[in-house]
Amino acid sequence: MSVHAPLYHEVLSREELPDEFFGLFLDPTRTYSCAFWSHPDDTLEKAQTAKIDLALAKCDLQPGMALLDVGCGWGSTMLRAMDTYGVNTIGLTRSRNQYRYVRDMLVDRLIRGRPYGGVRVQGWEDFDRRADRIVCIGALEHLPVDRYGEFFDFAYRIMPSDGVLLLQTVVSYSREHLRAHGTQITSDDFAFLRFLRETIFPGGELPLPTGHHPKGVTEYAEDAGFTVADIQALGPHYTTTLDCWADALHENRDRAIELAGRDTYNAYMRYLTGSAEYFRRGHTDVMQFTCLKPDARRPPH
């Protein structure tokens, strides 16, 4: 990474990019979040399914429950929950492309008599129904920090007294934490973070896992009434995930440029390889937070 980073004049926004572009580097389920390698020789697709299973196992799901998936992406977590636990799922996305993709898969499953599934082009703040459980994988980092309290209040409010929120998010560490662990912060690091905020994830911020000034994810959850029963760090797994994505996008370079242009391809390669290096050096991590309401059962260890 260099301070004198190239300028990207014609990078398409995430909403402007066609689904096929993401299909060039994601696994067949199009799961766009950290995978989980239970075995080193697993394929990316198997590791993504293992991550989804890891998250859902912490939700204490029972057949017939309503599961809300905030930021459902292309629906992999919703569909896995329906098939594995027999729950009814509702997915929320802000992408019309993702909405159409998930809708078509849900229609096919409905015809075959699977549990109910629905998807909405809607933000969580406009969701007006109850849910027994909530899963949110990779959506919090796209939310401004000053709305975290509102999100956790929403999640607490719409679930029953035994509700569970499973939250997976990328987290950052304070400068004090990084210095205490011997992790250097350079001008290149600041340039890369600025690039991510301005080019790949406009308006996005990374939360702290815990803290008071500023508050971390744990404190926001506790302020809303949750007990954070478990925090599982998956950082090394995201390094592997990002390496897989970067290799796949590089292998499909010509098609990616054809679909999205050279600037977009170059920007995404910088994002994937640079982020992998960030995780490798310990600047960032990704964690699953299991947040329980008062009558929820604690997850098994």
C-alpha positions as CSV (number, residue, x, y, z in Angstrom):
1,M,0.0,0.0,0.0
2,S,1.3,3.5,-0.8
3,V,0.4,7.0,0.3
4,H,0.6,7.9,-3.3
5,A,-2.3,5.8,-4.2
6,P,-3.9,5.9,-7.6
7,L,-7.1,7.9,-8.2
8,Y,-10.2,6.0,-9.2
9,H,-12.3,8.3,-11.4
10,E,-14.9,5.9,-12.6
11,V,-15.6,3.4,-9.9
12,L,-19.1,2.0,-9.9
13,S,-21.0,2.1,-6.7
14,R,-22.1,-1.2,-5.1
15,E,-25.7,-0.5,-6.3
16,E,-24.5,0.1,-9.8
17,L,-22.5,-3.1,-10.1
18,P,-24.2,-6.1,-11.8
19,D,-24.6,-9.2,-9.8
20,E,-22.3,-11.0,-12.2
21,F,-19.4,-8.9,-11.1
22,F,-19.7,-10.2,-7.5
23,G,-20.3,-13.7,-8.9
24,L,-16.8,-13.5,-10.4
25,F,-15.1,-13.7,-6.9
26,L,-17.8,-14.9,-4.4
27,D,-18.6,-18.6,-3.9
28,P,-21.7,-20.0,-5.7
29,T,-24.0,-19.0,-2.8
30,R,-22.8,-15.3,-3.2
31,T,-22.1,-15.0,0.5
32,Y,-20.3,-11.7,0.9
33,S,-18.9,-11.9,4.4
34,C,-16.2,-13.8,6.4
35,A,-16.2,-17.5,5.9
36,F,-15.2,-20.1,8.6
37,W,-12.6,-22.8,7.8
38,S,-13.4,-25.8,10.1
39,H,-10.9,-27.7,7.9
40,P,-8.0,-26.1,6.1
41,D,-8.7,-27.9,2.8
42,D,-12.4,-26.8,2.6
43,T,-13.6,-25.0,-0.5
44,L,-14.7,-21.4,-0.1
45,E,-18.3,-22.5,-0.5
46,K,-18.0,-25.1,2.2
47,A,-16.4,-22.5,4.5
48,Q,-19.2,-20.1,3.9
49,T,-21.8,-22.7,4.8
50,A,-19.8,-23.5,7.9
51,K,-19.9,-19.8,8.9
52,I,-23.7,-19.7,8.4
53,D,-24.1,-22.8,10.4
54,L,-21.9,-21.4,13.2
55,A,-24.1,-18.3,13.4
56,L,-27.4,-20.1,13.2
57,A,-26.4,-22.6,15.9
58,K,-26.1,-19.7,18.3
59,C,-29.7,-18.5,17.7
60,D,-31.6,-21.3,19.5
61,L,-33.9,-21.7,16.5
62,Q,-37.0,-23.9,16.6
63,P,-39.3,-24.9,13.8
64,G,-42.0,-22.3,12.9
65,M,-40.1,-19.4,14.4
66,A,-39.7,-16.1,12.5
67,L,-36.1,-15.2,11.7
68,L,-35.3,-11.7,10.5
69,D,-32.1,-11.4,8.4
70,V,-31.0,-7.8,8.4
71,G,-28.8,-7.2,5.4
72,C,-29.7,-10.6,3.8
73,G,-27.5,-10.1,0.7
74,W,-28.2,-12.9,-1.8
75,G,-30.1,-15.0,0.7
76,S,-27.7,-17.7,1.7
77,T,-28.3,-17.4,5.5
78,M,-32.1,-17.2,5.0
79,L,-32.2,-20.3,2.8
80,R,-29.9,-22.3,5.1
81,A,-32.1,-21.4,8.1
82,M,-35.2,-22.5,6.3
83,D,-33.7,-25.8,5.2
84,T,-31.9,-26.7,8.4
85,Y,-34.3,-25.4,11.1
86,G,-37.7,-25.2,9.5
87,V,-38.0,-21.5,10.4
88,N,-39.9,-18.8,8.5
89,T,-37.5,-16.1,7.3
90,I,-37.7,-12.5,6.3
91,G,-34.8,-10.8,4.6
92,L,-34.1,-7.1,4.4
93,T,-31.9,-5.6,1.7
94,R,-31.5,-2.2,0.1
95,S,-30.5,-3.7,-3.2
96,R,-33.1,-4.3,-5.8
97,N,-30.8,-6.8,-7.6
98,Q,-30.5,-8.8,-4.4
99,Y,-34.2,-8.5,-3.8
100,R,-35.1,-10.0,-7.2
101,Y,-32.5,-12.8,-6.8
102,V,-33.8,-13.9,-3.4
103,R,-37.4,-13.5,-4.4
104,D,-37.0,-15.9,-7.3
105,M,-35.3,-18.5,-5.1
106,L,-38.0,-18.2,-2.5
107,V,-40.8,-18.6,-5.1
108,D,-39.2,-21.8,-6.2
109,R,-39.0,-23.1,-2.6
110,L,-42.6,-22.1,-1.9
111,I,-43.7,-24.2,-4.9
112,R,-41.9,-27.2,-3.4
113,G,-43.6,-26.7,0.0
114,R,-40.6,-25.3,2.0
115,P,-41.1,-23.1,5.0
116,Y,-42.2,-19.5,4.3
117,G,-39.7,-17.0,3.2
118,G,-40.0,-13.3,2.3
119,V,-37.7,-10.6,1.2
120,R,-38.1,-6.8,1.3
121,V,-36.3,-3.8,-0.2
122,Q,-36.3,-2.1,3.2
123,G,-34.2,-0.8,6.0
124,W,-34.5,-2.3,9.5
125,E,-35.8,1.0,10.8
126,D,-38.9,0.6,8.6
127,F,-39.6,-3.0,9.6
128,D,-43.0,-3.2,11.3
129,R,-43.3,-6.8,12.3
130,R,-42.2,-9.1,15.2
131,A,-39.4,-11.6,15.0
132,D,-38.4,-14.4,17.3
133,R,-34.7,-14.2,16.3
134,I,-32.5,-11.8,14.4
135,V,-29.3,-12.4,12.5
136,C,-27.2,-9.6,11.1
137,I,-24.1,-10.6,9.2
138,G,-22.0,-7.8,7.7
139,A,-24.5,-5.0,7.8
140,L,-23.5,-3.1,10.9
141,E,-20.3,-1.7,9.4
142,H,-22.4,0.1,6.8
143,L,-24.2,2.0,9.5
144,P,-23.0,5.3,11.0
145,V,-21.9,4.8,14.5
146,D,-24.4,7.4,15.8
147,R,-27.2,5.0,14.8
148,Y,-25.9,1.9,16.6
149,G,-28.0,2.6,19.7
150,E,-31.1,2.9,17.6
151,F,-30.4,-0.4,15.9
152,F,-29.9,-2.3,19.1
153,D,-33.0,-0.7,20.6
154,F,-35.0,-1.9,17.5
155,A,-33.6,-5.4,17.8
156,Y,-34.5,-5.6,21.4
157,R,-38.0,-4.2,20.9
158,I,-39.3,-6.5,18.2
159,M,-38.3,-9.8,19.8
160,P,-39.9,-11.8,22.7
161,S,-38.3,-12.1,26.1
162,D,-36.2,-15.1,25.0
163,G,-35.0,-13.4,21.8
164,V,-31.5,-13.8,20.4
165,L,-29.6,-11.4,18.2
166,L,-26.6,-12.9,16.4
167,L,-24.4,-10.1,15.0
168,Q,-21.3,-10.6,12.9
169,T,-19.3,-7.5,12.1
170,V,-15.9,-6.3,11.2
171,V,-14.4,-4.4,14.1
172,S,-11.4,-2.0,14.5
173,Y,-9.2,-1.4,17.5
174,S,-8.2,1.8,19.2
175,R,-4.8,3.3,18.7
176,E,-4.0,2.5,22.4
177,H,-4.9,-1.2,21.8
178,L,-2.7,-1.4,18.6
179,R,0.3,0.3,20.3
180,A,-0.1,-2.0,23.3
181,H,0.1,-5.0,21.0
182,G,3.1,-3.6,19.0
183,T,1.1,-2.9,15.9
184,Q,2.4,0.1,14.0
185,I,0.1,2.7,12.4
186,T,1.5,4.4,9.3
187,S,0.4,7.1,6.9
188,D,-0.2,4.3,4.4
189,D,-2.8,2.8,6.8
190,F,-4.7,6.1,7.0
191,A,-4.6,6.4,3.2
192,F,-6.0,2.9,2.8
193,L,-8.8,3.5,5.4
194,R,-9.7,6.8,3.6
195,F,-9.8,4.9,0.3
196,L,-12.2,2.3,1.8
197,R,-14.5,5.0,3.2
198,E,-14.6,7.1,0.0
199,T,-14.5,4.5,-2.7
200,I,-15.8,1.1,-1.6
201,F,-18.0,1.7,1.5
202,P,-19.1,5.3,1.5
203,G,-20.3,6.4,4.9
204,G,-19.3,3.2,6.5
205,E,-17.5,3.0,9.9
206,L,-16.0,0.2,11.8
207,P,-17.1,-0.2,15.5
208,L,-14.9,-1.1,18.4
209,P,-15.7,-4.5,19.9
210,T,-15.8,-3.0,23.4
211,G,-15.2,0.3,25.1
212,H,-16.7,3.3,26.7
213,H,-15.2,6.4,25.1
214,P,-16.2,5.7,22.4
215,K,-18.6,2.9,23.1
216,G,-18.1,-0.5,21.6
217,V,-20.6,-3.1,20.2
218,T,-20.8,-4.8,23.6
219,E,-21.8,-1.6,25.4
220,Y,-24.4,-0.6,22.7
221,A,-26.0,-4.0,23.1
222,E,-26.0,-3.9,26.9
223,D,-27.4,-0.4,26.9
224,A,-30.4,-1.7,24.9
225,G,-30.9,-4.5,27.5
226,F,-29.1,-7.4,25.9
227,T,-26.6,-9.7,27.7
228,V,-23.6,-10.4,25.4
229,A,-23.1,-14.1,26.2
230,D,-20.4,-14.8,23.7
231,I,-17.9,-13.0,21.4
232,Q,-16.1,-15.2,18.9
233,A,-13.2,-13.7,16.9
234,L,-12.8,-14.9,13.3
235,G,-10.0,-12.6,12.0
236,P,-7.7,-15.2,10.5
237,H,-10.7,-16.7,8.7
238,Y,-11.4,-13.4,7.0
239,T,-7.8,-13.1,5.8
240,T,-8.2,-16.5,4.0
241,T,-11.6,-15.4,2.7
242,L,-10.2,-12.1,1.3
243,D,-7.3,-14.0,-0.3
244,C,-9.7,-16.4,-2.0
245,W,-11.8,-13.5,-3.3
246,A,-8.8,-11.6,-4.6
247,D,-7.4,-14.7,-6.4
248,A,-10.8,-15.3,-8.0
249,L,-11.3,-11.7,-9.1
250,H,-7.8,-11.7,-10.6
251,E,-8.5,-14.9,-12.5
252,N,-11.6,-13.2,-14.0
253,R,-9.9,-9.9,-14.6
254,D,-10.9,-9.5,-18.3
255,R,-14.6,-10.2,-17.6
256,A,-14.6,-7.9,-14.5
257,I,-13.2,-5.0,-16.6
258,E,-15.7,-5.7,-19.3
259,L,-18.6,-5.6,-16.7
260,A,-17.4,-2.7,-14.5
261,G,-14.5,-0.9,-16.1
262,R,-10.8,-0.9,-15.3
263,D,-11.1,1.6,-12.4
264,T,-13.7,-0.5,-10.6
265,Y,-11.6,-3.7,-11.1
266,N,-8.4,-2.0,-9.8
267,A,-10.3,-0.5,-6.8
268,Y,-11.8,-3.8,-5.8
269,M,-8.4,-5.6,-6.1
270,R,-6.9,-2.9,-3.8
271,Y,-9.7,-3.3,-1.4
272,L,-9.5,-7.1,-1.2
273,T,-5.7,-7.4,-1.0
274,G,-5.3,-4.4,1.3
275,S,-8.0,-5.6,3.7
276,A,-6.4,-9.0,3.8
277,E,-3.1,-7.4,4.9
278,Y,-5.0,-5.3,7.5
279,F,-6.4,-8.5,9.1
280,R,-3.0,-10.2,8.8
281,R,-1.4,-7.4,10.8
282,G,-4.1,-7.3,13.4
283,H,-5.4,-3.9,12.6
284,T,-9.0,-5.2,12.3
285,D,-10.9,-8.3,13.2
286,V,-14.3,-9.8,12.6
287,M,-16.5,-11.1,15.4
288,Q,-19.7,-12.8,16.1
289,F,-21.6,-11.3,19.1
290,T,-24.4,-13.5,20.7
291,C,-26.8,-11.0,22.3
292,L,-29.5,-12.4,24.6
293,K,-32.7,-11.1,26.0
294,P,-33.5,-12.0,29.7
295,D,-35.2,-15.3,29.1
296,A,-33.0,-16.6,26.3
297,R,-31.0,-19.8,26.8
298,R,-27.2,-19.4,26.8
299,P,-25.5,-20.9,23.7
300,P,-23.5,-24.1,24.3
301,H,-19.8,-23.7,24.5
